[in-house]
Amino acid sequence: MSAAAKEENDDDMLLCCASCGVAGDDDTKLKKCACELVRYCGVKCQRDHRPQHKKECKKRVAELRDEILFKQPESSRHGDCPICCLPLEIDLEKSTLMSCCSKLICTGCIYANQKREYEGKLQHSCPFCRHLAPKSHREREMMLTKRAQANDAKAVNQVGRWRYERGDLSGAFEFWTKAVELGDINAHYELAKLYHFGQGVQKDAKKEIHHLEQAAIGGDPVARHNLGSLAMKSGRYERAVKHYIIATKMGFDESRDDLTRCFGLGLISKDEFAIAIRAHQAAVEETKSPQRDAAAKYKWEEL
């Protein structure tokens, strides 16, 4: 079959039910299959056509999933600091979640704000919304818990982390599941860890990979790196290298190191490796600022 004839046939399949052949119109609405290759006029036709379409459907669905999975994210899941507008560093120890507004602020802006307060003998306040800082960890917890009750995704995720740290695994699972429903990317990674270790849930490799993939698609370089490691262990070297390249370009050092080893094994070309390394350097440079460098030299108690 020529390319033109195949394209015409594909168009016909989208205009007609793939099972019974009825044409779609105002009275007959055709529903697209998950593979986007065919349409059906109803559930019965889809079920009847399933045996002959199943193999092609599964292959195309996997291809569509990979198109999304291996797309380079525009930024990491952390995004930019809302004050200096520079990308937040991958290491969460270098940013702080504000209990008053749930904004993730870089250490540079935290440092600059506390220095301003120290020099002006001002009360400690949030560098973003200027709400007075909580006077104790308990007050901070109360503030974030209140935001979690109002369905703030980042606050819900943080409460889940506190539950996990205190050994309440079922509570952590509950809050992280809710955070995922509210759109928090980090919660996908946290759930993946629970399914990996079987903490509060049954071990489930499929669910672990699902949540790792969702986190990776959302811009989590750590989840992306873990997917690369899993692919490498299973001998799927091409997929592993793709994951390492994406995470390396996001500035993740561990993926850069593993990609370097892949280069030594001949799993990636010299040109591809060079592009990834340059992108890694650029991503790291974008997170630097004089305020962040100064913050790294001092302890908050010294201010």
C-alpha positions as CSV (number, residue, x, y, z in Angstrom):
1,M,0.0,0.0,0.0
2,S,1.4,3.4,-1.0
3,A,1.9,6.1,1.6
4,A,-1.0,8.2,0.2
5,A,-3.4,5.2,0.2
6,K,-2.4,4.4,3.8
7,E,-3.0,8.0,4.9
8,E,-6.4,7.9,3.2
9,N,-7.3,4.6,4.9
10,D,-6.2,6.0,8.3
11,D,-8.5,9.0,7.8
12,D,-11.4,6.7,7.0
13,M,-10.8,4.8,10.2
14,L,-11.0,8.0,12.2
15,L,-14.2,9.0,10.4
16,C,-15.9,5.6,10.8
17,C,-16.4,3.1,13.6
18,A,-13.5,0.7,13.3
19,S,-15.8,-2.2,14.2
20,C,-19.1,-1.8,12.5
21,G,-18.1,0.9,9.9
22,V,-20.9,3.4,10.7
23,A,-19.9,6.9,9.8
24,G,-19.7,9.6,12.5
25,D,-22.2,12.5,12.3
26,D,-24.3,14.7,14.5
27,D,-26.4,11.7,15.6
28,T,-23.5,9.3,16.0
29,K,-20.6,10.5,18.0
30,L,-17.5,8.4,17.6
31,K,-15.2,8.0,20.6
32,K,-11.5,8.0,20.0
33,C,-9.5,4.9,21.3
34,A,-6.7,5.5,23.7
35,C,-4.2,4.9,20.9
36,E,-5.8,7.7,18.8
37,L,-5.6,5.4,15.7
38,V,-9.3,4.4,15.5
39,R,-12.8,5.5,16.8
40,Y,-15.8,3.6,18.0
41,C,-19.5,4.3,18.0
42,G,-20.0,2.5,21.4
43,V,-18.5,0.3,24.1
44,K,-19.9,-2.9,22.4
45,C,-18.0,-2.1,19.1
46,Q,-14.9,-1.3,21.0
47,R,-15.1,-4.6,22.9
48,D,-15.8,-6.6,19.7
49,H,-12.9,-5.0,17.9
50,R,-10.5,-5.5,20.8
51,P,-9.0,-8.9,19.9
52,Q,-7.8,-7.7,16.5
53,H,-6.8,-4.2,17.6
54,K,-5.2,-5.0,21.0
55,K,-1.6,-5.5,19.9
56,E,-1.5,-2.4,17.7
57,C,-3.3,-0.4,20.4
58,K,-0.9,-1.3,23.2
59,K,2.1,-0.6,21.0
60,R,0.8,2.9,20.0
61,V,-0.2,3.8,23.6
62,A,3.3,2.9,24.7
63,E,4.7,5.2,21.9
64,L,2.5,8.0,22.9
65,R,3.4,7.6,26.6
66,D,7.1,7.7,25.7
67,E,6.7,10.9,23.6
68,I,5.4,12.5,26.8
69,L,7.9,10.8,29.1
70,F,11.0,11.6,27.1
71,K,10.2,15.3,26.5
72,Q,12.8,17.6,28.1
73,P,11.0,19.6,30.8
74,E,11.2,23.4,30.6
75,S,12.3,23.5,34.2
76,S,12.6,21.4,37.4
77,R,9.6,20.7,39.5
78,H,10.8,23.3,41.9
79,G,10.5,26.2,39.4
80,D,11.9,29.6,40.2
81,C,12.3,31.5,43.4
82,P,9.3,34.0,43.4
83,I,11.6,36.8,44.7
84,C,14.8,36.7,42.7
85,C,13.2,34.7,39.8
86,L,16.2,32.5,39.4
87,P,15.7,28.7,39.1
88,L,15.7,27.0,42.5
89,E,18.5,24.5,43.1
90,I,17.7,20.8,43.0
91,D,18.9,20.3,46.6
92,L,15.9,21.2,48.7
93,E,18.2,22.0,51.6
94,K,18.9,25.2,49.7
95,S,15.3,26.5,49.8
96,T,12.6,26.9,52.4
97,L,8.9,26.4,52.3
98,M,7.2,29.3,53.9
99,S,4.5,28.3,56.3
100,C,2.4,31.4,55.8
101,C,2.1,31.4,52.0
102,S,3.6,28.0,50.9
103,K,6.1,29.7,48.7
104,L,9.5,28.0,48.1
105,I,12.2,30.6,48.7
106,C,15.8,30.2,47.9
107,T,18.5,30.5,50.6
108,G,19.8,33.7,48.9
109,C,16.6,35.6,49.4
110,I,16.2,34.2,52.9
111,Y,19.7,35.4,53.7
112,A,19.2,38.8,52.2
113,N,15.9,39.3,54.1
114,Q,17.3,38.2,57.4
115,K,20.3,40.4,56.9
116,R,18.0,43.4,56.2
117,E,16.0,42.5,59.4
118,Y,19.2,42.2,61.5
119,E,20.6,45.5,60.3
120,G,17.3,47.3,60.7
121,K,16.4,45.6,64.0
122,L,13.2,44.4,62.5
123,Q,11.0,41.4,63.4
124,H,11.5,38.3,61.4
125,S,9.0,38.0,58.6
126,C,8.4,36.1,55.4
127,P,10.5,37.6,52.6
128,F,7.6,37.1,50.2
129,C,4.3,38.0,51.9
130,R,5.8,39.8,54.9
131,H,3.7,37.8,57.4
132,L,5.5,37.5,60.7
133,A,7.5,34.4,61.0
134,P,6.3,31.6,63.3
135,K,7.9,31.7,66.8
136,S,8.2,27.9,67.1
137,H,8.1,24.7,65.0
138,R,4.7,23.9,66.5
139,E,3.3,27.3,65.3
140,R,4.8,26.6,61.9
141,E,3.1,23.2,61.8
142,M,-0.2,24.7,62.8
143,M,0.1,27.3,60.0
144,L,0.9,24.7,57.3
145,T,-1.8,22.3,58.6
146,K,-4.3,25.1,58.2
147,R,-3.2,25.6,54.6
148,A,-3.4,21.9,54.0
149,Q,-7.0,21.9,55.3
150,A,-7.7,24.5,52.6
151,N,-6.2,22.1,49.9
152,D,-2.9,23.8,49.4
153,A,-1.0,21.1,47.6
154,K,2.5,22.0,48.9
155,A,1.2,22.2,52.4
156,V,-0.6,18.8,52.1
157,N,2.7,17.3,50.8
158,Q,4.6,18.8,53.8
159,V,2.1,17.4,56.3
160,G,2.6,14.0,54.6
161,R,6.3,14.3,55.1
162,W,5.9,15.1,58.8
163,R,3.6,12.1,59.2
164,Y,6.3,9.9,57.5
165,E,9.1,11.2,59.8
166,R,7.0,10.3,62.8
167,G,6.4,6.8,61.6
168,D,2.7,7.3,60.6
169,L,3.0,5.6,57.2
170,S,-0.7,5.3,56.6
171,G,-1.1,9.0,57.3
172,A,1.8,9.9,55.0
173,F,0.2,7.8,52.2
174,E,-3.1,9.5,52.7
175,F,-1.7,13.0,52.6
176,W,0.6,12.3,49.7
177,T,-2.2,10.7,47.7
178,K,-4.3,13.8,48.3
179,A,-1.3,16.0,47.3
180,V,-1.0,14.1,44.0
181,E,-4.7,14.7,43.4
182,L,-4.1,18.4,44.0
183,G,-1.3,18.4,41.4
184,D,1.9,18.2,43.6
185,I,4.7,16.6,41.7
186,N,6.9,15.8,44.6
187,A,4.2,13.7,46.2
188,H,4.4,11.3,43.2
189,Y,8.1,10.7,44.1
190,E,7.2,10.2,47.8
191,L,4.5,7.6,46.9
192,A,7.0,5.9,44.6
193,K,9.3,5.4,47.5
194,L,6.5,3.9,49.6
195,Y,5.7,1.4,46.9
196,H,9.4,0.6,46.4
197,F,10.1,-0.2,50.1
198,G,6.6,-1.4,51.0
199,Q,6.1,1.2,53.7
200,G,2.4,1.4,54.7
201,V,1.5,-0.2,51.4
202,Q,2.2,-3.5,49.6
203,K,5.4,-3.4,47.4
204,D,4.3,-2.7,43.9
205,A,6.9,-2.2,41.1
206,K,4.3,-1.1,38.6
207,K,2.9,1.6,40.9
208,E,6.4,2.7,41.8
209,I,7.3,3.2,38.2
210,H,4.0,4.9,37.4
211,H,4.7,7.5,40.1
212,L,8.3,7.9,39.2
213,E,7.2,8.6,35.6
214,Q,4.6,11.1,36.7
215,A,7.2,12.9,38.8
216,A,9.8,12.8,35.9
217,I,7.3,14.2,33.5
218,G,6.6,17.0,36.0
219,G,10.3,17.9,36.1
220,D,11.7,15.9,39.0
221,P,15.4,15.1,38.1
222,V,15.8,12.6,41.0
223,A,12.8,10.6,39.9
224,R,14.1,10.8,36.3
225,H,17.5,9.5,37.5
226,N,15.9,6.6,39.4
227,L,14.1,5.6,36.2
228,G,17.4,5.6,34.4
229,S,18.9,3.4,37.1
230,L,16.0,0.9,36.9
231,A,16.3,0.8,33.1
232,M,20.0,0.3,33.3
233,K,19.6,-2.7,35.7
234,S,17.1,-4.3,33.4
235,G,19.4,-4.0,30.4
236,R,17.3,-1.3,28.7
237,Y,20.3,0.8,28.0
238,E,18.8,3.1,25.4
239,R,16.0,4.1,27.7
240,A,18.5,4.6,30.6
241,V,20.6,6.9,28.6
242,K,17.6,9.0,27.5
243,H,16.6,9.4,31.2
244,Y,20.2,10.3,32.2
245,I,20.5,12.9,29.4
246,I,17.3,14.7,30.5
247,A,18.3,14.7,34.2
248,T,21.8,15.8,33.3
249,K,20.5,18.7,31.2
250,M,18.5,19.8,34.3
251,G,21.7,20.0,36.3
252,F,21.6,16.8,38.3
253,D,25.1,15.7,39.2
254,E,24.4,12.0,39.7
255,S,22.9,11.7,36.3
256,R,25.9,13.5,34.8
257,D,28.2,11.0,36.5
258,D,26.3,8.0,35.3
259,L,26.1,9.5,31.8
260,T,29.9,9.8,31.9
261,R,30.1,6.1,32.6
262,C,27.7,5.4,29.8
263,F,29.9,7.4,27.5
264,G,32.9,5.3,28.5
265,L,30.9,2.2,27.7
266,G,30.0,3.5,24.2
267,L,26.3,3.8,25.0
268,I,26.1,7.5,23.9
269,S,27.8,9.4,21.1
270,K,30.5,12.0,21.7
271,D,28.3,14.8,20.3
272,E,25.3,13.8,22.4
273,F,27.4,13.6,25.5
274,A,29.0,17.0,24.9
275,I,25.6,18.7,24.4
276,A,24.3,17.2,27.6
277,I,27.4,18.3,29.6
278,R,27.2,21.8,28.3
279,A,23.5,21.9,29.2
280,H,24.3,20.7,32.7
281,Q,26.8,23.4,33.2
282,A,24.4,26.0,31.9
283,A,21.6,24.7,34.2
284,V,23.9,24.9,37.3
285,E,25.1,28.4,36.4
286,E,21.5,29.6,36.1
287,T,21.0,28.8,39.8
288,K,23.9,30.9,41.1
289,S,23.7,34.4,42.5
290,P,25.8,36.6,44.9
291,Q,23.1,36.2,47.6
292,R,23.1,32.4,47.3
293,D,26.9,32.4,47.5
294,A,26.8,34.6,50.6
295,A,24.2,32.4,52.2
296,A,26.3,29.3,51.7
297,K,29.1,30.9,53.8
298,Y,27.0,31.8,56.9
299,K,24.8,30.1,59.4
300,W,21.4,31.7,60.0
301,E,22.2,32.0,63.7
302,E,25.1,34.3,62.9
303,L,22.9,37.0,61.4
